[in-house]
Amino acid sequence: MSERDRFTAPDVIVIGGGTGGYSTALRAAALGLRVVLAERDLIGGTCLHRGCIPSKAMLHAAELVDGIAEARERWGVKASVDALDWPALVATRDGIVARNHQGVEGHLRTAGVRVLRGTARLTGPRTVHVEGTGELTAGRGIVLATGSRPRLLPGLAANGRTVVTSDDALFAKELPGSVLVLGGGAIGVEYASFHRSMGAEVTLVEAAERLLPLEDADVGRHLARGLKKRGIAVRTGSRLIGTELLPDGVRATVRTSKGEEVVVEAERLLVAIGRAPVTDGLGLEAAGLATDERGFVVPADWSRLETAVPGIHVVGDLLPPPSLGLAHASFAEGLLVAETLAGVPSRPVDYATVPRVTYSSPQTASVGLTEEEARARGLAVQVNTLPLTATAKGMVHGKGGLVKVIAAAEGAAGAATGAVLGVHLVGPQVSEMIAESQLIVAWDAEPSDVAQLVHAHPTLSEAVGETFLTLAGRGLHQH
């Protein structure tokens, strides 16, 4: 087949080049399919250019600043931060993003994926019009992967200076001296943590009764405790009821959980109340599709992520729950869809075993059911929690935290505990500790299975092992 035919008669057309889109394209090409990927902006999408990667680069810099403060205040190391070279920090961040961007584009070229630069829209169940190229027909299927954008409150517009979203918060020319963060989910918590590390006065407002409201209640409580200890004003059960733009900032009125009205002035208001799927201009109706009332494209078959129109699949932030709106979940979704289109057997994504991480200080990491979710399902459970400071390495870090394990109350042959249903961590570097627990939950292991495994001493992960030892009736330091 000629190069022209590969281009004009692809097997698969992917609309959107973020994590879900490019992972679909790479896997489909590896399976021998002819793939066209249409992207109107930058390959890599929000995660690479405005979200996961640049924000974690900045949070690493914040961790270094915090480390200097800890060295001085706790360990007697006479060190201080003389100044922050913001342009140098930004240059390092942008260099990391650029290298990742070049890497992804190189992978797509090597795989033989044809990348088209331009806005794409559906014109039928198998046809796509790409700006600057024309209409293409997909031989096997179309994949929708157009991502999401930050949500805003009605009547509150972002101006990129005093009112910003998570998409542009890190790209300001300078850091604010004070910031009001609206939204206590993962994004809001991370940005609150970053700005506090960089010296800003931070107020974090969340309408729910706890931070990270979709996580285990103990996680939200311990996280709030850690943030407050760092000097962040955490207001849960509170709502923004009015804003006034000032020449050099904002004046916001917040109604607290007690019904009081508090005025907060800050140089910047950062709105992090969630993200909305992007489907405007996608031409869903031309293909016989529609969104639900929340704007999501709902699959008719979750095992294939296929919509009600055969051959049109959806990945990433366009999916409603139980999809998680996480980059690593969209990688798995891309693999599933590519293999489905290639006729290769593929297991559906098990969202219950996808880890969830918040990269604040302290960090949180979870996998599986929360205690509330398990009890709401009528499950009898056993729960064990252990402070990280119950271990020597936790004392060395001195930043608090916990391990919480939820297991079925009874296992096979009358064992005291059954399969592990959920693991929840709060503390330093727990994002690097959650992989073990992901395997434990995914493989339906029981505490007695984990208790047979020896964890290195002294480590933070030793606290995970100790928690399982106790549940298995073999408690060593915990009784």
Rosetta blueprint (number, residue, H / E / L):
1 M L
2 S L
3 E H
4 R H
5 D H
6 R H
7 F H
8 T H
9 A L
10 P L
11 D L
12 V E
13 I E
14 V E
15 I E
16 G L
17 G L
18 G L
19 T H
20 G H
21 G H
22 Y H
23 S H
24 T H
25 A H
26 L H
27 R H
28 A H
29 A H
30 A H
31 L L
32 G L
33 L L
34 R L
35 V E
36 V E
37 L E
38 A E
39 E E
40 R L
41 D L
42 L L
43 I L
44 G L
45 G H
46 T H
47 C H
48 L H
49 H H
50 R L
51 G L
52 C H
53 I H
54 P H
55 S H
56 K H
57 A H
58 M H
59 L H
60 H H
61 A H
62 A H
63 E H
64 L H
65 V H
66 D H
67 G H
68 I H
69 A H
70 E H
71 A H
72 R H
73 E H
74 R H
75 W L
76 G L
77 V L
78 K L
79 A L
80 S L
81 V L
82 D L
83 A L
84 L L
85 D L
86 W H
87 P H
88 A H
89 L H
90 V H
91 A H
92 T H
93 R H
94 D H
95 G H
96 I H
97 V H
98 A H
99 R H
100 N H
101 H H
102 Q H
103 G H
104 V H
105 E H
106 G H
107 H H
108 L H
109 R H
110 T H
111 A H
112 G L
113 V L
114 R E
115 V E
116 L E
117 R E
118 G L
119 T L
120 A E
121 R E
122 L E
123 T L
124 G L
125 P L
126 R L
127 T E
128 V E
129 H E
130 V E
131 E L
132 G L
133 T L
134 G E
135 E E
136 L E
137 T E
138 A L
139 G L
140 R L
141 G E
142 I E
143 V E
144 L E
145 A L
146 T L
147 G L
148 S E
149 R E
150 P E
151 R L
152 L L
153 L L
154 P L
155 G L
156 L L
157 A L
158 A L
159 N L
160 G L
161 R L
162 T L
163 V E
164 V E
165 T E
166 S L
167 D L
168 D L
169 A H
170 L H
171 F H
172 A L
173 K L
174 E L
175 L L
176 P L
177 G L
178 S E
179 V E
180 L E
181 V E
182 L E
183 G L
184 G L
185 G L
186 A H
187 I H
188 G H
189 V H
190 E H
191 Y H
192 A H
193 S H
194 F H
195 H H
196 R H
197 S H
198 M L
199 G L
200 A L
201 E E
202 V E
203 T E
204 L E
205 V E
206 E E
207 A L
208 A L
209 E L
210 R L
211 L L
212 L L
213 P L
214 L L
215 E L
216 D L
217 A H
218 D H
219 V H
220 G H
221 R H
222 H H
223 L H
224 A H
225 R H
226 G H
227 L H
228 K H
229 K H
230 R L
231 G L
232 I L
233 A E
234 V E
235 R E
236 T E
237 G L
238 S L
239 R E
240 L E
241 I E
242 G E
243 T E
244 E E
245 L E
246 L E
247 P L
248 D L
249 G E
250 V E
251 R E
252 A E
253 T E
254 V E
255 R E
256 T L
257 S L
258 K L
259 G L
260 E L
261 E E
262 V E
263 V E
264 V E
265 E E
266 A E
267 E L
268 R E
269 L E
270 L E
271 V E
272 A L
273 I L
274 G L
275 R E
276 A E
277 P E
278 V L
279 T L
280 D L
281 G L
282 L L
283 G L
284 L H
285 E H
286 A H
287 A H
288 G L
289 L L
290 A L
291 T L
292 D L
293 E L
294 R L
295 G L
296 F L
297 V L
298 V L
299 P L
300 A L
301 D E
302 W L
303 S L
304 R L
305 L L
306 E E
307 T L
308 A L
309 V L
310 P L
311 G L
312 I E
313 H E
314 V E
315 V L
316 G H
317 D H
318 L H
319 L L
320 P L
321 P L
322 P L
323 S L
324 L L
325 G L
326 L L
327 A H
328 H H
329 A H
330 S H
331 F H
332 A H
333 E H
334 G H
335 L H
336 L H
337 V H
338 A H
339 E H
340 T H
341 L H
342 A L
343 G L
344 V L
345 P L
346 S L
347 R L
348 P L
349 V L
350 D L
351 Y H
352 A H
353 T H
354 V L
355 P L
356 R E
357 V E
358 T E
359 Y L
360 S L
361 S L
362 P L
363 Q E
364 T E
365 A E
366 S E
367 V E
368 G E
369 L L
370 T L
371 E H
372 E H
373 E H
374 A H
375 R H
376 A H
377 R L
378 G L
379 L L
380 A L
381 V E
382 Q E
383 V E
384 N E
385 T E
386 L E
387 P E
388 L H
389 T H
390 A H
391 T L
392 A H
393 K H
394 G H
395 M H
396 V H
397 H H
398 G L
399 K L
400 G L
401 G L
402 L E
403 V E
404 K E
405 V E
406 I E
407 A E
408 A E
409 A L
410 E L
411 G L
412 A H
413 A H
414 G H
415 A L
416 A L
417 T L
418 G L
419 A L
420 V E
421 L E
422 G E
423 V E
424 H E
425 L E
426 V E
427 G E
428 P L
429 Q L
430 V H
431 S H
432 E H
433 M L
434 I H
435 A H
436 E H
437 S H
438 Q H
439 L H
440 I H
441 V H
442 A H
443 W L
444 D L
445 A L
446 E L
447 P H
448 S H
449 D H
450 V H
451 A H
452 Q L
453 L L
454 V L
455 H L
456 A L
457 H L
458 P L
459 T L
460 L L
461 S L
462 E H
463 A H
464 V H
465 G H
466 E H
467 T H
468 F H
469 L H
470 T H
471 L H
472 A L
473 G L
474 R L
475 G L
476 L L
477 H L
478 Q L
479 H L
